[in-house]
Amino acid sequence: MARLVQGLPQNHVFTTEDIEIGKAIADQLAIWLDNHLLLTEAQYRSERLQTAAEVSRAASSILDVNELIETSVNLIRDQFDFYYVGLFLVDEAREWAILRAGTGEAGRIQLENNHKLKIGGGSMIGWCVQNRHARIALDVGQEAVRFQNPHLPDTHSEMALPLVSRDEVIGALTVQSIERGAFSAEDITQLQTMADHLANAIQNARLFESVIQAQLEAEELLQETQALQLFSQMLAGTLQVNEILNIFFRACIDVLGFEYGVFSLVDKYQNRIKAIAGFGVSDSQIKRANRSLDSQDIMADIIRTGKTEILTDWDERFDRDMFEAEGHAQWVRVFTSVTLRQENIGLVETGFNQDTHKRIDESQIRLLRAFIDQTALALDNAQRYEASQKAAHRETLIKEITTKVRASTNVDTILQTTVKELGDALGSKRAYVHLISPTNGEKK
């Protein structure tokens, strides 16, 4: 409603014509004001719809989840001129709504503090996630269910909108204003529609990321499988211990990118763990890698526990003098046991300089373990083959000597043949036979 007032001298009297003209002007002004108001409202709605469409388009074009939600909250705040916008996602256990993006300094602080709200708890976000409905507080001072956020002291109106995709609530959007009664029914409808588009975009981005991750894992698994197949083929081509170890070291360098390595085996008779070979280290370092299995050294500890440990700094189980003298502080090191038939028979220490790589990832450890397991079997086969060859050679030698001895009937000839053949077999320059008299025990 509007009123048209015309000021005139006190003694002036309005004629009927004056009144009619005034009414006509007032009617026209009212029509103009109504049209202007309708136009303003239409422009406002159009701007809001355009903004909502812009946010939806931006959300649909981004396939990185973190970038998507960060871009969306900032667009909503800037385009709608809100005080604060935050986006929460539900955790896997569906117990908490965790803040994943928030605008301004308040958002930054809350993200650093890992801000989260209990689903169904005393907050508008928790309530809307549990009930799958928007919750609006046009005056937050009158809202019974609300988390009073100390980082957002100027909030007077708040809206919590559920993010629903494929009939599942995946999170919620909080929109806050410094004005009381800031949200109209039309605002709520538009923002909820936008939130629905955003939820679908988030799920699509998640699906895209999961597909990409699955492809990467499949490619990684294929590469690992191919590497293991080649490694197995190379091991199958030899029964020599040195060649087996060289194949293992080559794989550590070429496939895994390690810059040094030491292979150690348990000596049960001496109760020690000893290095037998290595790469990227000196012979003296290999010789010094010799520890009692009863010691507190890391080599003995790994044999006891069978664990795989990645170390980037000093450890109490290290030798302090060796650690400092050889510059071990610069190395990323992995220690893992060599296991055969559920028994820890040895140890592999390997790694690289921190200037080259900062960390050892799971795929490297997984493939290293596979290489070690195959190497352990290959070494066991090589040792068994060597033992069988020695046994066969021994049996052949005994048979040959026995045949030659039996070919003689003269005692002196038998003794001379025995001494000669045993000396030759054992590589001895001198050999003796002592006969003891059965009557007096004297040697002859």
Beta strands, then each sheet from edge to edge (+ up, - down):
strand 1: 84-90
strand 2: 96-102
strand 3: 116-118
strand 4: 135-137
strand 5: 157-165
strand 6: 168-177
strand 7: 260-267
strand 8: 272-279
strand 9: 290-292
strand 10: 308-311
strand 11: 331-340
strand 12: 343-353
sheet 1: 3+ 2- 1+ 6- 5+ 4-
sheet 2: 9+ 8- 7+ 12- 11+ 10-
end
